[in-house]
Every structure is written in structure tokens, then in C-alpha cells.
Amino acid sequence: MIRTGQWLPSACDGGSDSAGKKDDKGAQAAASTPSTPESLTAEQAQQALVALGDLPAGWKLEANTGMDKSQGADDDMVTGVKPLCAPVTAVLNSGRLEADYKANAQEVFTKTGDQTTVAQDVSAYPRAQAEKAMAGLRAAVEQCGTFTGKQGGKKATVTVKKTAEQPKYGDESLRYTVKIVQGDMQMDFDMGTIRSHGAITTVLNNYSDRGDRGLGAFTKALSKAGEKLAAAAAKTA
């Protein structure tokens, strides 16, 4: 469940003074042009988060709450799974695919009077790292099916399935569902992960069998998250 956490070249061609002066001016202009950042800044990661107004009525933002279970909710973490399937549990455990991130932002929304949670993580990486992380997640979703691990010291069975509908967001996106069963307890998730350049966002809908599943809010949040991530990541292109 979701718990509180949180080169400049130089040259000499032996030409005229005017040519030399022209070259100097070009070098100065290049020196004054800021280089494009490799990944999102912390501020840009925040800008890629969905706003409360992006969701339907009846939802509220949970202050000081994040998706990262390593921040005081270790018993909820799923561990001990085979490497191929680890990307699925990594994103469930922390919201992120990679621990070595450059910037991160998270938020959690809950449905008033219900047990439904919509949460989002935005993480920044160098582009090659982000592309590799997404490839690993896609392989896990498409090949793992059902696998086992440990949750709170007890056996947990995890089932992951790629959804039939695959909306396209950012440079690449993946929508999938995850179910965790431990004894008589079951947790169900709608999930979507999007990459734009080196930034990755995951939106998660953790719902119960009582009340509104929250699918409408999740779908809106995922679409808006893709839009905002692309806008923020464009600054690093």
C-alpha cells in the first residue's frame, strides 16, 4: 500500500585580423550559451506532477505522502523476485525503476470516503539509462506473467499483465495491471509508465473491491502526466 515517506574548440588559421576577430566573437557567443542539462532538475520534476485540478471532483492531495515504501513501510515491499521481474516490484516498492536517479518528485491522491489511491512518481536519468530502464520494464511486463517473492517475510504471488489498450504518451509508454496476493490479502493496481527523453513517470491506481475503482481518475492522471512530462523533458532535449 502507499505510505508516508518522501568544449569549446580553438583554432588559428593564420588569416587576417578581421577573420580572427570574427572567430573570437563566435567563440564568445558559444561560451555564453548555456549547455542543455542532461536530465530534469528537481524543479522540473515537480512541474511534471499532476495537479489536483487535473482529477475529477472528490479527490484530495495527501500532503507529505509519497510512493516510496522504503521510507518506513518496509513490510509492504516485495523482494526476492527473479531479476527479469524486478522492474515490476521496483516500481511498486519505490515508484521508480532505477535507484540511481538525478531528480525525483512524488505525490499521492486519495478519494474522499473511499480506499482508492492514485499516485505519481517522476524520476530523471540520463537518456540512455532511462531507455534501458523502460526496456527492462517492458520485458518484465510481457514475459513475467505470474511470479513469487516475499512481502513482510511471507510468500507473495505477483501477477502482471499488459493491458489490451495501449495509449501512446511521450517517447514511449506502457500500461499494465499488477495483482499481489499474500494469504487472504489481495492488492490490485492499474499502472502506466511513460518515458520522455531521460525522464520517466509512473502513475498508479491502488483500488479496493469496495467503492469507486478510480479508473476514470487514473486515466485522466496518466494522460496529464504524459503531457506534463513531455513539456518538462523538452527542456533537456
C-alpha positions in Angstrom: 0.0 0.0 0.0 1.0 3.6 -0.2 2.7 5.0 2.9 4.0 8.4 4.0 7.6 8.9 3.2 9.2 11.3 0.7 34.1 22.3 -25.4 35.0 24.9 -26.9 37.4 24.3 -29.8 40.1 26.8 -30.6 41.8 27.4 -33.9 44.3 29.6 -35.6 44.2 29.8 -39.4 46.8 32.5 -39.9 44.2 34.7 -41.6 43.5 38.4 -41.4 42.8 40.3 -38.2 39.1 40.6 -39.2 38.8 36.9 -39.5 40.4 36.5 -36.2 38.1 38.9 -34.6 35.1 37.2 -36.2 36.3 33.8 -34.7 36.7 35.4 -31.3 33.2 36.7 -31.4 31.9 33.3 -32.3 33.8 31.6 -29.5 32.5 34.2 -27.0 28.9 33.6 -28.2 29.3 29.9 -27.8 30.8 30.3 -24.4 27.9 32.4 -23.3 25.3 29.9 -24.4 24.3 27.6 -21.5 24.6 23.9 -22.2 21.5 21.8 -22.3 21.0 19.9 -19.0 21.4 16.1 -19.2 18.3 15.4 -17.1 15.4 17.1 -15.4 16.1 19.3 -12.4 14.2 18.9 -9.1 12.1 21.9 -10.0 11.2 20.4 -13.5 10.3 17.1 -11.9 7.9 18.9 -9.6 6.4 20.7 -12.7 5.7 17.3 -14.3 3.4 16.2 -11.4 -0.3 16.1 -12.0 -2.4 18.8 -10.2 -5.4 18.2 -8.0 -7.5 20.1 -10.6 -6.5 17.6 -13.2 -8.6 14.9 -11.4 -12.3 14.6 -11.1 -14.1 16.1 -8.1 -13.9 14.2 -4.8 -10.2 13.6 -4.7 -7.7 15.2 -2.3 -3.9 15.6 -2.2 -2.2 13.8 0.7 0.4 16.2 1.9 3.9 14.9 2.8 3.0 11.5 1.3 4.8 9.5 -1.4 5.0 6.2 -3.1 8.4 5.1 -1.7 7.8 2.2 0.8 11.4 2.2 1.8 10.6 5.3 3.9 9.0 3.5 6.8 6.9 0.8 5.2 9.4 -2.0 4.6 6.9 -4.7 5.4 4.9 -3.7 2.3 7.9 -4.1 0.0 8.0 -7.1 -2.4 11.5 -8.6 -2.5 13.3 -11.7 -3.6 12.0 -11.9 -7.1 13.9 -13.1 -10.2 15.9 -10.4 -12.0 13.7 -10.4 -15.1 10.7 -9.4 -13.0 12.5 -7.0 -10.6 11.4 -3.8 -12.6 7.8 -4.5 -11.7 8.5 -4.8 -8.0 10.9 -1.9 -8.1 8.2 0.5 -9.3 5.8 -0.9 -6.8 8.2 -0.5 -3.9 9.5 3.0 -4.7 7.7 4.4 -7.7 11.0 4.4 -9.6 12.6 1.9 -12.0 16.2 2.9 -11.0 17.7 3.8 -7.6 20.4 6.0 -9.2 18.2 9.0 -10.2 19.1 12.6 -10.8 15.9 14.2 -9.5 12.6 12.9 -8.1 9.2 14.1 -7.2 6.2 12.1 -5.9 2.6 12.7 -4.8 -0.4 10.8 -3.6 -4.2 11.5 -4.1 -7.0 9.7 -2.3 -10.7 9.5 -2.9 -12.7 11.1 -0.1 -14.5 8.4 1.8 -13.0 5.6 -0.2 -10.0 3.3 -0.2 -8.7 4.2 -3.6 -5.3 5.9 -4.2 -3.9 7.5 -7.3 -0.2 8.2 -7.0 2.6 9.5 -9.3 6.4 9.4 -9.4 8.6 11.5 -11.7 12.3 10.5 -11.9 15.1 11.9 -14.0 18.0 10.0 -15.5 20.5 10.3 -18.4 18.6 9.3 -21.5 20.4 6.1 -22.2 19.7 4.9 -18.6 16.0 5.8 -19.0 15.7 3.9 -22.2 17.4 0.8 -20.7 15.1 1.0 -17.7 12.0 1.2 -19.8 13.2 -1.8 -21.9 13.6 -3.8 -18.7 10.1 -2.9 -17.5 8.6 -3.8 -20.9 10.4 -7.2 -20.8 9.1 -7.8 -17.3 5.5 -7.0 -18.1 5.5 -9.0 -21.3 7.4 -12.1 -20.0 6.9 -12.5 -16.3 3.2 -13.2 -16.0 2.9 -14.7 -12.5 5.9 -14.9 -10.2 6.6 -15.1 -6.5 8.6 -13.1 -4.0 8.5 -12.1 -0.3 6.4 -9.4 1.4 6.8 -8.9 5.1 8.7 -12.2 5.3 5.8 -14.1 3.8 5.3 -15.6 0.3 3.6 -13.2 -2.1 2.4 -14.0 -5.6 2.6 -11.3 -8.2 0.7 -11.2 -11.5 1.5 -8.6 -14.1 -0.4 -8.2 -17.3 -0.1 -5.7 -20.2 -3.5 -4.1 -20.9 -5.1 -4.5 -24.3 -5.5 -0.8 -24.7 -2.1 0.9 -25.0 -2.4 4.7 -25.2 0.7 6.4 -26.6 2.3 9.1 -24.4 5.8 10.7 -24.6 8.5 8.8 -26.5 7.2 5.5 -25.2 4.6 4.3 -22.7 3.4 1.1 -21.2 0.1 0.5 -19.5 -0.3 -2.7 -17.3 -2.0 -4.1 -14.3 -0.5 -5.8 -11.2 -2.0 -8.0 -8.6 -0.3 -9.1 -5.4 -1.7 -11.9 -3.3 -0.4 -12.8 0.1 -2.5 -15.3 2.1 -6.1 -13.9 2.1 -4.9 -10.4 1.3 -5.0 -9.0 -2.3 -3.8 -5.7 -3.7 -4.8 -4.5 -7.2 -3.1 -1.8 -9.3 -3.7 -0.1 -12.6 -0.3 1.2 -13.7 1.1 3.3 -16.5 4.8 4.2 -17.1 5.9 6.9 -19.6 9.3 8.0 -20.8 10.1 11.4 -22.4 13.9 11.8 -23.2 15.6 10.9 -19.9 12.5 11.4 -17.7 10.2 8.6 -16.5 6.9 8.9 -14.8 4.7 6.2 -13.3 1.1 6.7 -12.4 -0.5 4.1 -10.1 -4.1 3.4 -9.1 -4.4 1.2 -6.0 -8.0 0.3 -5.6 -10.1 -2.0 -3.3 -13.1 -4.1 -4.1 -15.3 -1.5 -2.3 -16.4 1.8 -3.7 -15.1 3.5 -6.8 -12.2 1.8 -8.6 -10.8 5.2 -9.6 -10.2 4.1 -13.2 -11.5 7.4 -14.5 -9.2 9.4 -12.3 -6.3 7.2 -13.2 -6.9 7.5 -16.9 -7.0 11.3 -16.7 -4.0 11.4 -14.4 -2.0 9.2 -16.8 -2.9 11.4 -19.8 -2.0 14.6 -18.0 1.2 13.1 -16.6 2.3 12.3 -20.2 1.6 15.8 -21.3 3.4 17.4 -18.4 6.4 15.1 -18.6 6.9 15.8 -22.3 6.8 19.5 -21.6 9.3 19.3 -18.8 11.6 16.9 -20.7 11.7 19.1 -23.8 13.9 21.5 -21.8 16.6 18.8 -21.7 16.3 17.8 -25.4 
